[in-house]
């Protein structure tokens, strides 16, 4: 005859393992993409659109882009991503 206390411990262990697995999955899902990454991607797309617009308007001249952003606001939050994307650092 099975021991009822052993079955109770097994049930608690299984419930604990399922909760841990669910917590790890939720943590992984939350850390994959942060809202800041999405905002930076949108900001980089906007900068690329402005550069493309300048290229079409000034197609007969060479285009040099100088970054004059400050370290505050969205420029500062996305500075590392901008440098990486545009190969400046």
N, C-alpha and C positions, 0 to 999 in steps of 0.2 A: 504494500500500500504506500503511495507517495506521501512524502512529508509535506503538510500544508505550509509550514513556515518556509521551507525551501522554495516552493512555488511562488510565495509572496516576494521573496528576495529576488527571484528571477524576473518577476514582473516589474519590480522597481528598477532593476538593472537595465532591462530592455527599454523601459520608458526613459530612463536617464540617457541611454545611448542614442535614442531617437532624437531627444531634445538637443543633445550636443551636436549631432549631425545637422539638424535643422539650423542651429545657431551658426555653425561653421559655414553652411551654404549661404545663409543670409549675410554674414559678414563678407564673404567673398563677392557676393552680388553687389553689395554697397561700396566696396572698395575698388571694383573694376573701373567704373567711370564716375568721376565726380562732376557736379554741375560746372565747376571751374574749367575742367577740360573741355566741356561742350561749349562754354562761353568763349574760350580761347580759340577753338576751332572755328566758330562763327566769326570771331574778330579777324583771324588770319585770312579767312575767305573774303572778308570785306576789304582787307588791305590788298589782297591779290586782285580783286576786282578794280580797285582804284589804280593799281599799277597797270593792269591791262587797258584800262580806259586811257591812261596817259600815253601808253604805247601806240594806241590807235590814233589818238589826236596828234601825236608828234612822230608819226611813222618815218618821216624824212630825216629826223634827228636822232642822235644817240640819247638814250635815257639813263640817267644816273639817279639812284634812289638813295636819299640820306635819311637816316632815322633820327628824328629829333624828339622822340617821345620822352616823357618824364617818368620818374619811378613811382608815380602815384596813379590811382585809377586803374583802368583796364590795361593800359600800357604796361604798368609795373607788374600786374598780376600775370601777364602773358609774356613777359620779356624773355624768359628762357625759351619758351616755345617758339617765339618769333625768331630768335637768334638761330635756333636749331633748324627751323623750317627754311629760312632764307640763307643759311650757310654762313652766318656771321660770327660763329664763335664756338 
